[in-house]
Amino acid sequence: EKLAHDVYQVLFDAWGLRTFNNIKNSESTHQQMVLAVLESRGIADPRKSRVGEFTNPDLQELYNQLISQGSQSQTEAYKVGVAIEELDIKDLKEMINVLDSKDTDVSGVFESLLNGSENHLRAFSQKL
């Protein structure tokens, strides 16, 4: 969720496309939802506070690649939005499939995030 938020912030700043700003705001809400689950489980927040900085080197590399692509043109920026949401959908579906049935709080959050990502994917796809 932080990756999506940060990429969308940078692409909104670069291109001024309202879709990125709207969806970025949604990603902030999604981060708060995930944070609540982490806190309920006593798991530390792994995020760095600065936009574009990640503790996970794979996320850092992906962020750098997506910013490079999205900075080329508005069309490429929308393609980045599609790619992020497709990746989110894939990851969320995989995580939902392996959740313990007792983890209803987590499954509820993941289902909500999945619905959001599907909506975001439609929004970016329509712009393409």
DSSP file (Angstrom, degrees, kcal/mol; ACC not computed):
  #  RESIDUE AA STRUCTURE BP1 BP2  ACC     N-H-->O    O-->H-N    N-H-->O    O-->H-N    TCO  KAPPA ALPHA  PHI   PSI    X-CA   Y-CA   Z-CA
    1    1 A E     >        0   0    0      0, 0.0     4,-2.5     0, 0.0    30,-0.2   0.000 360.0 360.0 360.0 -36.5    0.0    0.0    0.0
    2    2 A K  H  >  +     0   0    0      2,-0.2     4,-3.1     1,-0.2     5,-0.3   0.908 360.0  53.6 -67.6 -40.7    2.9    2.4    0.7
    3    3 A L  H  > S+     0   0    0      2,-0.2     4,-2.6     1,-0.2     5,-0.3   0.953 111.7  44.4 -57.6 -50.0    4.5    1.5   -2.6
    4    4 A A  H  > S+     0   0    0      1,-0.2     4,-2.7     2,-0.2     5,-0.2   0.940 114.6  49.6 -60.3 -47.7    1.3    2.4   -4.5
    5    5 A H  H  X S+     0   0    0     -4,-2.5     4,-2.2     1,-0.2    -2,-0.2   0.940 113.8  44.5 -55.9 -50.5    0.8    5.6   -2.4
    6    6 A D  H  X S+     0   0    0     -4,-3.1     4,-2.2     2,-0.2    -1,-0.2   0.899 114.5  47.7 -67.3 -41.3    4.3    6.8   -3.0
    7    7 A V  H  X S+     0   0    0     -4,-2.6     4,-2.6    -5,-0.3     5,-0.2   0.937 113.1  48.7 -63.5 -45.2    4.4    6.0   -6.7
    8    8 A Y  H  X S+     0   0    0     -4,-2.7     4,-2.3    -5,-0.3    -2,-0.2   0.858 109.4  53.5 -65.3 -34.2    1.0    7.7   -7.2
    9    9 A Q  H  X S+     0   0    0     -4,-2.2     4,-2.5    -5,-0.2    -1,-0.2   0.950 111.7  44.3 -63.0 -48.4    2.2   10.8   -5.2
   10   10 A V  H  X S+     0   0    0     -4,-2.2     4,-2.0     1,-0.2    -2,-0.2   0.900 114.8  48.4 -64.7 -41.4    5.2   11.2   -7.4
   11   11 A L  H  X S+     0   0    0     -4,-2.6     4,-2.4     2,-0.2     6,-0.4   0.853 110.7  51.1 -71.3 -32.9    3.3   10.6  -10.6
   12   12 A F  H  X S+     0   0    0     -4,-2.3     4,-3.0    -5,-0.2    -2,-0.2   0.936 110.9  48.9 -65.0 -44.7    0.6   13.1   -9.5
   13   13 A D  H  < S+     0   0    0     -4,-2.5    -2,-0.2     1,-0.2    -1,-0.2   0.876 115.6  45.1 -60.3 -37.4    3.3   15.7   -8.8
   14   14 A A  H  < S+     0   0    0     -4,-2.0    -2,-0.2    -5,-0.2    -1,-0.2   0.888 131.9  15.7 -74.2 -40.3    4.9   15.0  -12.2
   15   15 A W  H  < S-     0   0    0     -4,-2.4    -3,-0.2    -5,-0.1    -2,-0.2   0.607  85.1-133.1-115.7 -17.2    1.7   15.0  -14.4
   16   16 A G     <  +     0   0    0     -4,-3.0     2,-0.6    -5,-0.4    -4,-0.2   0.753  45.4 161.7  68.3  23.4   -1.1   16.6  -12.3
   17   17 A L    >>  -     0   0    0     -6,-0.4     3,-1.2     1,-0.2     4,-1.1  -0.688  36.4-146.5 -84.0 118.9   -3.5   13.8  -13.2
   18   18 A R  H 3> S+     0   0    0     -2,-0.6     4,-2.8     1,-0.3     5,-0.3   0.793  92.5  67.4 -57.2 -33.4   -6.4   13.7  -10.8
   19   19 A T  H 3> S+     0   0    0      1,-0.2     4,-2.4     2,-0.2    -1,-0.3   0.900 100.4  49.9 -55.9 -41.4   -6.7   10.0  -10.9
   20   20 A F  H <> S+     0   0    0     -3,-1.2     4,-2.3     1,-0.2    -1,-0.2   0.896 111.1  48.4 -66.3 -39.5   -3.4    9.6   -9.2
   21   21 A N  H  X S+     0   0    0     -4,-1.1     4,-1.9     2,-0.2    -2,-0.2   0.932 112.7  47.8 -66.3 -45.1   -4.3   12.0   -6.4
   22   22 A N  H  X S+     0   0    0     -4,-2.8     4,-1.4     1,-0.2    -2,-0.2   0.930 116.1  42.6 -61.3 -46.4   -7.6   10.4   -5.8
   23   23 A I  H  X S+     0   0    0     -4,-2.4     4,-2.2    -5,-0.3    -1,-0.2   0.851 108.9  59.2 -73.1 -33.0   -6.2    6.9   -5.7
   24   24 A K  H  X S+     0   0    0     -4,-2.3     4,-1.5    -5,-0.2    -1,-0.2   0.912 104.4  51.5 -58.1 -42.5   -3.2    8.0   -3.6
   25   25 A N  H  X S+     0   0    0     -4,-1.9     4,-1.4     1,-0.2    -1,-0.2   0.886 108.3  51.2 -63.0 -38.3   -5.6    9.2   -0.9
   26   26 A S  H  X S+     0   0    0     -4,-1.4     4,-2.2     1,-0.2    -1,-0.2   0.884 105.0  56.5 -64.4 -38.6   -7.3    5.8   -1.0
   27   27 A E  H  X S+     0   0    0     -4,-2.2     4,-2.2     1,-0.2    -1,-0.2   0.824 101.6  57.4 -64.7 -30.3   -3.9    4.1   -0.5
   28   28 A S  H  X S+     0   0    0     -4,-1.5     4,-1.7     2,-0.2    -1,-0.2   0.923 107.3  47.6 -63.6 -43.1   -3.4    6.2    2.6
   29   29 A T  H  X S+     0   0    0     -4,-1.4     4,-1.8     1,-0.2    -2,-0.2   0.902 109.8  53.2 -62.5 -41.5   -6.6    4.8    4.0
   30   30 A H  H  X S+     0   0    0     -4,-2.2     4,-2.2     1,-0.2    -1,-0.2   0.896 105.5  53.9 -62.4 -40.1   -5.5    1.3    3.0
   31   31 A Q  H  X S+     0   0    0     -4,-2.2     4,-2.7     1,-0.2    -1,-0.2   0.899 107.1  51.4 -61.5 -39.2   -2.2    1.8    4.9
   32   32 A Q  H  X S+     0   0    0     -4,-1.7     4,-2.1     2,-0.2    -1,-0.2   0.874 107.8  52.6 -65.6 -36.4   -4.1    2.7    8.1
   33   33 A M  H  X S+     0   0    0     -4,-1.8     4,-1.4     2,-0.2    -2,-0.2   0.926 112.4  44.3 -63.9 -44.7   -6.2   -0.5    7.7
   34   34 A V  H  X S+     0   0    0     -4,-2.2     4,-2.6     1,-0.2    -2,-0.2   0.905 110.5  55.3 -66.7 -41.3   -3.1   -2.6    7.5
   35   35 A L  H  X S+     0   0    0     -4,-2.7     4,-3.0     1,-0.2     5,-0.2   0.893 103.5  55.1 -59.4 -40.4   -1.4   -0.8   10.3
   36   36 A A  H  X S+     0   0    0     -4,-2.1     4,-2.0     1,-0.2    -1,-0.2   0.894 109.3  47.2 -60.3 -39.8   -4.4   -1.5   12.6
   37   37 A V  H  X S+     0   0    0     -4,-1.4     4,-1.1     2,-0.2    -2,-0.2   0.922 112.0  50.2 -67.4 -43.9   -4.0   -5.2   11.9
   38   38 A L  H ><>S+     0   0    0     -4,-2.6     5,-2.9     1,-0.2     3,-0.7   0.939 112.0  47.6 -58.7 -46.9   -0.2   -5.0   12.5
   39   39 A E  H ><5S+     0   0    0     -4,-3.0     3,-1.2     1,-0.3    -1,-0.2   0.880 106.7  56.4 -63.5 -38.3   -0.8   -3.2   15.8
   40   40 A S  H 3<5S+     0   0    0     -4,-2.0    -1,-0.3     1,-0.3    -2,-0.2   0.745 112.5  43.5 -65.7 -21.0   -3.5   -5.7   16.9
   41   41 A R  T <<5S-     0   0    0     -4,-1.1    -1,-0.3    -3,-0.7    -2,-0.2   0.395 115.8-113.1-102.5   0.5   -0.9   -8.5   16.4
   42   42 A G  T < 5 +     0   0    0     -3,-1.2     2,-0.5    -4,-0.4    -3,-0.2   0.799  66.2 148.0  72.3  28.1    2.0   -6.6   18.1
   43   43 A I      < -     0   0    0     -5,-2.9    -1,-0.3    -6,-0.2    -2,-0.1  -0.840  48.4-118.9-100.3 131.1    3.9   -6.3   14.8
   44   44 A A        -     0   0    0     -2,-0.5    -1,-0.0     1,-0.1    -5,-0.0  -0.336  30.3-103.9 -67.4 146.4    6.1   -3.2   14.3
   45   45 A D        -     0   0    0      1,-0.1    -1,-0.1     2,-0.0   -10,-0.0  -0.603  30.3-163.0 -69.9 118.8    5.3   -0.9   11.4
   46   46 A P        +     0   0    0      0, 0.0     9,-0.4     0, 0.0    -1,-0.1   0.500  50.3 113.0 -85.2  -2.1    7.9   -1.6    8.7
   47   47 A R        -     0   0    0      7,-0.1     2,-0.3     8,-0.1     7,-0.1  -0.352  60.6-138.0 -74.9 148.5    7.4    1.6    6.8
   48   48 A K        -     0   0    0      5,-0.6     5,-0.2     2,-0.2     4,-0.1  -0.778  19.1-131.8 -92.9 150.4    9.9    4.4    6.4
   49   49 A S  S    S+     0   0    0     -2,-0.3     2,-0.2     2,-0.1    -1,-0.1   0.781  78.0  87.6 -79.6 -26.0    8.2    7.8    6.7
   50   50 A R  S >  S-     0   0    0      1,-0.1     3,-1.7     2,-0.0    -2,-0.2  -0.521  87.3-106.1 -79.8 139.9    9.8    9.4    3.6
   51   51 A V  T 3  S+     0   0    0      1,-0.3    -1,-0.1    -2,-0.2     3,-0.1  -0.393 104.7  17.7 -60.1 131.9    8.1    9.1    0.2
   52   52 A G  T 3  S+     0   0    0      1,-0.2     2,-0.5   -50,-0.2    -1,-0.3   0.514  97.7 112.9  85.0   6.0   10.0    6.7   -2.0
   53   53 A E    <   +     0   0    0     -3,-1.7    -5,-0.6    -5,-0.2     2,-0.3  -0.949  40.3 178.2-115.4 131.9   12.0    5.0    0.8
   54   54 A F        -     0   0    0     -2,-0.5    -7,-0.1    -7,-0.1     6,-0.1  -0.969  33.4-146.8-133.8 143.8   11.5    1.4    1.7
   55   55 A T  S    S+     0   0    0     -9,-0.4    -1,-0.1    -2,-0.3    -8,-0.1   0.797  88.5  76.4 -75.5 -29.2   13.0   -1.0    4.2
   56   56 A N  S  > S-     0   0    0      1,-0.2     4,-2.2   -10,-0.1     3,-0.2  -0.741  73.6-152.0 -86.0 118.1   12.5   -3.9    1.8
   57   57 A P  H  > S+     0   0    0      0, 0.0     4,-2.3     0, 0.0     5,-0.2   0.821  95.3  56.0 -61.8 -31.0   15.2   -3.8   -1.0
   58   58 A D  H  > S+     0   0    0      2,-0.2     4,-2.4     1,-0.2     5,-0.2   0.912 109.1  46.2 -66.8 -41.5   12.8   -5.5   -3.5
   59   59 A L  H  > S+     0   0    0     -3,-0.2     4,-2.9     2,-0.2    -1,-0.2   0.882 111.1  53.3 -66.3 -37.3   10.2   -2.8   -2.9
   60   60 A Q  H  X S+     0   0    0     -4,-2.2     4,-2.3     2,-0.2    -2,-0.2   0.926 110.7  46.1 -62.5 -44.2   12.8   -0.1   -3.3
   61   61 A E  H  X S+     0   0    0     -4,-2.3     4,-2.2     2,-0.2    -2,-0.2   0.917 113.5  48.8 -64.6 -43.9   13.9   -1.6   -6.6
   62   62 A L  H  X S+     0   0    0     -4,-2.4     4,-2.8     2,-0.2     5,-0.2   0.927 110.3  51.7 -62.1 -45.3   10.4   -1.9   -7.9
   63   63 A Y  H  X S+     0   0    0     -4,-2.9     4,-2.6     1,-0.2     5,-0.2   0.938 109.8  49.3 -55.2 -49.2    9.6    1.7   -6.8
   64   64 A N  H  X S+     0   0    0     -4,-2.3     4,-2.0     1,-0.2    -1,-0.2   0.901 112.6  47.8 -59.9 -42.3   12.6    3.0   -8.7
   65   65 A Q  H  X S+     0   0    0     -4,-2.2     4,-2.4     2,-0.2    -1,-0.2   0.921 112.4  48.3 -64.6 -44.6   11.6    1.1  -11.8
   66   66 A L  H  X S+     0   0    0     -4,-2.8     4,-3.0     1,-0.2    -2,-0.2   0.883 111.4  49.5 -67.0 -38.2    8.0    2.2  -11.7
   67   67 A I  H  X S+     0   0    0     -4,-2.6     4,-1.4    -5,-0.2    -1,-0.2   0.911 110.5  51.0 -65.9 -41.6    9.0    5.9  -11.2
   68   68 A S  H  < S+     0   0    0     -4,-2.0     4,-0.3    -5,-0.2    -2,-0.2   0.935 115.4  42.1 -60.6 -46.4   11.4    5.7  -14.1
   69   69 A Q  H >< S+     0   0    0     -4,-2.4     3,-1.7     1,-0.2     4,-0.5   0.947 114.7  49.6 -65.4 -49.0    8.7    4.2  -16.3
   70   70 A G  H 3< S+     0   0    0     -4,-3.0     7,-0.4     1,-0.3     3,-0.2   0.683 102.6  62.3 -68.0 -18.0    5.9    6.5  -15.2
   71   71 A S  T 3< S+     0   0    0     -4,-1.4    -1,-0.3    -5,-0.2    -2,-0.2   0.566  88.5  73.6 -82.0  -8.8    8.1    9.6  -15.7
   72   72 A Q  S <  S-     0   0    0     -3,-1.7     2,-0.3    -4,-0.3    -1,-0.2   0.884 113.6 -29.6 -74.2 -39.5    8.3    8.9  -19.4
   73   73 A S     >  -     0   0    0     -4,-0.5     4,-2.0    -3,-0.2    -1,-0.2  -0.976  59.5 -98.5-167.4 167.3    4.8   10.0  -20.3
   74   74 A Q  H  > S+     0   0    0     -2,-0.3     4,-2.4     2,-0.2     5,-0.2   0.887 122.7  53.9 -64.4 -38.1    1.3   10.2  -19.1
   75   75 A T  H  > S+     0   0    0      1,-0.2     4,-2.1     2,-0.2    -1,-0.2   0.927 109.0  47.6 -61.5 -44.5    0.5    6.9  -20.9
   76   76 A E  H  > S+     0   0    0      1,-0.2     4,-2.1     2,-0.2    -1,-0.2   0.865 108.4  56.2 -65.4 -34.7    3.4    5.2  -19.2
   77   77 A A  H  X S+     0   0    0     -4,-2.0     4,-2.0    -7,-0.4    -2,-0.2   0.935 108.0  47.0 -61.5 -45.9    2.2    6.6  -15.8
   78   78 A Y  H  X S+     0   0    0     -4,-2.4     4,-2.2     1,-0.2    -1,-0.2   0.878 109.0  55.0 -64.1 -36.0   -1.2    5.0  -16.3
   79   79 A K  H  X S+     0   0    0     -4,-2.1     4,-2.6     1,-0.2    -1,-0.2   0.880 105.8  52.8 -62.7 -37.0    0.5    1.8  -17.3
   80   80 A V  H  X S+     0   0    0     -4,-2.1     4,-2.7     2,-0.2    -2,-0.2   0.920 107.0  52.1 -63.1 -43.4    2.3    1.9  -14.0
   81   81 A G  H  X S+     0   0    0     -4,-2.0     4,-2.2     1,-0.2    -2,-0.2   0.920 110.5  48.0 -57.9 -44.7   -1.0    2.3  -12.2
   82   82 A V  H  X S+     0   0    0     -4,-2.2     4,-2.6     1,-0.2     5,-0.2   0.931 111.5  50.4 -60.9 -46.3   -2.4   -0.7  -13.9
   83   83 A A  H  X S+     0   0    0     -4,-2.6     4,-2.2     1,-0.2    -2,-0.2   0.903 110.4  49.1 -61.9 -42.5    0.8   -2.8  -13.1
   84   84 A I  H  X S+     0   0    0     -4,-2.7     4,-2.6     1,-0.2    -1,-0.2   0.939 113.5  45.6 -63.0 -46.5    0.7   -1.8   -9.4
   85   85 A E  H  X S+     0   0    0     -4,-2.2     4,-2.6     2,-0.2    -2,-0.2   0.879 111.4  52.0 -68.5 -36.8   -3.0   -2.7   -9.1
   86   86 A E  H  X S+     0   0    0     -4,-2.6     4,-2.3     2,-0.2    -1,-0.2   0.911 111.6  47.7 -63.3 -40.8   -2.6   -6.0  -11.0
   87   87 A L  H  X S+     0   0    0     -4,-2.2     4,-2.8    -5,-0.2     5,-0.2   0.918 111.4  50.6 -65.2 -43.4    0.3   -6.9   -8.7
   88   88 A D  H  X S+     0   0    0     -4,-2.6     4,-3.0     2,-0.2     5,-0.2   0.928 110.5  49.3 -58.8 -45.6   -1.8   -6.0   -5.6
   89   89 A I  H  X S+     0   0    0     -4,-2.6     4,-2.4     2,-0.2     5,-0.2   0.928 112.7  47.2 -61.2 -46.0   -4.7   -8.1   -6.8
   90   90 A K  H  X S+     0   0    0     -4,-2.3     4,-2.0     2,-0.2    -2,-0.2   0.943 115.2  45.4 -60.7 -49.0   -2.5  -11.1   -7.4
   91   91 A D  H  X S+     0   0    0     -4,-2.8     4,-2.4     1,-0.2    -2,-0.2   0.914 113.4  49.4 -63.1 -44.1   -0.8  -10.8   -4.0
   92   92 A L  H  X S+     0   0    0     -4,-3.0     4,-2.8    -5,-0.2     5,-0.2   0.909 109.9  50.6 -64.1 -42.3   -4.0  -10.2   -2.1
   93   93 A K  H  X S+     0   0    0     -4,-2.4     4,-1.9    -5,-0.2    -1,-0.2   0.912 111.1  49.3 -62.2 -41.0   -5.7  -13.2   -3.7
   94   94 A E  H  X S+     0   0    0     -4,-2.0     4,-0.8    -5,-0.2    -2,-0.2   0.916 113.3  46.3 -63.5 -42.6   -2.7  -15.4   -2.8
   95   95 A M  H >X S+     0   0    0     -4,-2.4     3,-0.7     1,-0.2     4,-0.6   0.891 110.3  52.7 -68.7 -39.1   -2.7  -14.2    0.8
   96   96 A I  H >< S+     0   0    0     -4,-2.8     3,-0.8     1,-0.2    -1,-0.2   0.890 105.3  56.6 -61.9 -38.8   -6.5  -14.6    1.2
   97   97 A N  H 3< S+     0   0    0     -4,-1.9    -1,-0.2     1,-0.2    -2,-0.2   0.733 111.4  41.4 -67.0 -22.5   -6.2  -18.2   -0.1
   98   98 A V  H << S+     0   0    0     -4,-0.8    -1,-0.2    -3,-0.7    -2,-0.2   0.398  86.8 119.2-107.6   2.9   -3.7  -19.2    2.7
   99   99 A L    <<  -     0   0    0     -3,-0.8     2,-0.2    -4,-0.6    -3,-0.0  -0.381  70.0-112.1 -68.8 144.8   -5.2  -17.4    5.6
  100  100 A D    >   -     0   0    0      1,-0.1     3,-2.0    -2,-0.1     7,-0.2  -0.557  25.0-123.2 -69.9 140.0   -6.4  -19.3    8.6
  101  101 A S  T 3  S+     0   0    0      1,-0.3    -1,-0.1    -2,-0.2     3,-0.1   0.706 110.4  64.1 -61.8 -18.6  -10.2  -19.2    8.9
  102  102 A K  T 3  S+     0   0    0      1,-0.2     2,-1.8     2,-0.1     3,-0.3   0.684  81.4  82.8 -75.8 -18.4   -9.8  -17.8   12.4
  103  103 A D    <>  +     0   0    0     -3,-2.0     4,-2.7     1,-0.2     5,-0.2  -0.340  48.5 146.4 -86.0  57.5   -8.1  -14.6   11.0
  104  104 A T  H  >  +     0   0    0     -2,-1.8     4,-2.2     1,-0.2    -1,-0.2   0.821  68.1  56.4 -66.3 -30.9  -11.4  -12.9   10.1
  105  105 A D  H  > S+     0   0    0     -3,-0.3     4,-1.8     2,-0.2    -1,-0.2   0.921 111.5  43.1 -65.5 -42.1  -10.0   -9.5   10.9
  106  106 A V  H  > S+     0   0    0      2,-0.2     4,-3.0     1,-0.2     5,-0.2   0.925 113.5  50.4 -69.3 -44.7   -7.2  -10.0    8.4
  107  107 A S  H  X S+     0   0    0     -4,-2.7     4,-2.6     1,-0.2     5,-0.2   0.880 109.1  53.1 -63.5 -36.1   -9.4  -11.5    5.8
  108  108 A G  H  X S+     0   0    0     -4,-2.2     4,-1.9    -5,-0.2    -1,-0.2   0.916 111.7  44.8 -63.3 -42.7  -11.8   -8.6    6.1
  109  109 A V  H  X S+     0   0    0     -4,-1.8     4,-2.6     2,-0.2    -2,-0.2   0.936 114.0  49.3 -65.5 -46.5   -9.0   -6.1    5.6
  110  110 A F  H  X S+     0   0    0     -4,-3.0     4,-2.6     1,-0.2    -2,-0.2   0.894 110.2  50.8 -62.2 -39.8   -7.6   -8.1    2.6
  111  111 A E  H  X S+     0   0    0     -4,-2.6     4,-2.4    -5,-0.2    -1,-0.2   0.907 111.3  48.7 -63.4 -41.0  -11.1   -8.4    1.0
  112  112 A S  H  X S+     0   0    0     -4,-1.9     4,-2.2     2,-0.2    -2,-0.2   0.912 112.1  48.3 -64.5 -42.6  -11.5   -4.6    1.4
  113  113 A L  H  X S+     0   0    0     -4,-2.6     4,-2.8     2,-0.2    -2,-0.2   0.890 110.0  53.1 -64.0 -39.2   -8.1   -4.0   -0.1
  114  114 A L  H  X S+     0   0    0     -4,-2.6     4,-2.4     2,-0.2    -2,-0.2   0.927 108.9  48.4 -62.3 -45.8   -8.9   -6.4   -3.0
  115  115 A N  H  X S+     0   0    0     -4,-2.4     4,-2.0     1,-0.2    -1,-0.2   0.910 112.3  49.9 -60.8 -41.6  -12.1   -4.5   -3.8
  116  116 A G  H  X S+     0   0    0     -4,-2.2     4,-2.7     1,-0.2    -2,-0.2   0.925 110.2  49.3 -62.7 -44.8  -10.2   -1.2   -3.7
  117  117 A S  H  X S+     0   0    0     -4,-2.8     4,-2.7     1,-0.2    -1,-0.2   0.879 109.0  52.6 -64.2 -37.3   -7.5   -2.5   -6.0
  118  118 A E  H  X S+     0   0    0     -4,-2.4     4,-1.9     2,-0.2    -1,-0.2   0.905 111.3  47.1 -64.8 -39.8  -10.1   -3.8   -8.5
  119  119 A N  H  X S+     0   0    0     -4,-2.0     4,-2.1     2,-0.2    -2,-0.2   0.911 112.7  49.1 -65.6 -42.2  -11.7   -0.4   -8.5
  120  120 A H  H  X S+     0   0    0     -4,-2.7     4,-2.6     1,-0.2     5,-0.2   0.901 108.3  54.0 -64.7 -40.4   -8.3    1.3   -9.0
  121  121 A L  H  X S+     0   0    0     -4,-2.7     4,-2.7     1,-0.2    -1,-0.2   0.917 108.4  49.5 -59.8 -43.6   -7.4   -1.0  -11.8
  122  122 A R  H  X S+     0   0    0     -4,-1.9     4,-2.4     2,-0.2    -1,-0.2   0.916 110.3  51.0 -61.4 -42.2  -10.7   -0.1  -13.6
  123  123 A A  H  X S+     0   0    0     -4,-2.1     4,-1.2     2,-0.2    -2,-0.2   0.930 114.4  42.0 -62.9 -46.1   -9.9    3.6  -13.1
  124  124 A F  H  X S+     0   0    0     -4,-2.6     4,-1.3     1,-0.2    -1,-0.2   0.904 113.4  53.2 -68.5 -40.2   -6.4    3.3  -14.6
  125  125 A S  H  < S+     0   0    0     -4,-2.7     3,-0.2    -5,-0.2    -2,-0.2   0.885 105.7  53.9 -62.4 -39.0   -7.5    1.0  -17.4
  126  126 A Q  H  < S+     0   0    0     -4,-2.4    -1,-0.2     1,-0.2    -2,-0.2   0.854 105.2  54.4 -63.8 -33.9  -10.2    3.4  -18.5
  127  127 A K  H  <        0   0    0     -4,-1.2    -1,-0.2     1,-0.3    -2,-0.2   0.809 360.0 360.0 -70.1 -29.1   -7.6    6.2  -18.7
  128  128 A L     <        0   0    0     -4,-1.3    -1,-0.3    -3,-0.2    -2,-0.2   0.491 360.0 360.0 -73.8 360.0   -5.5    4.0  -21.0
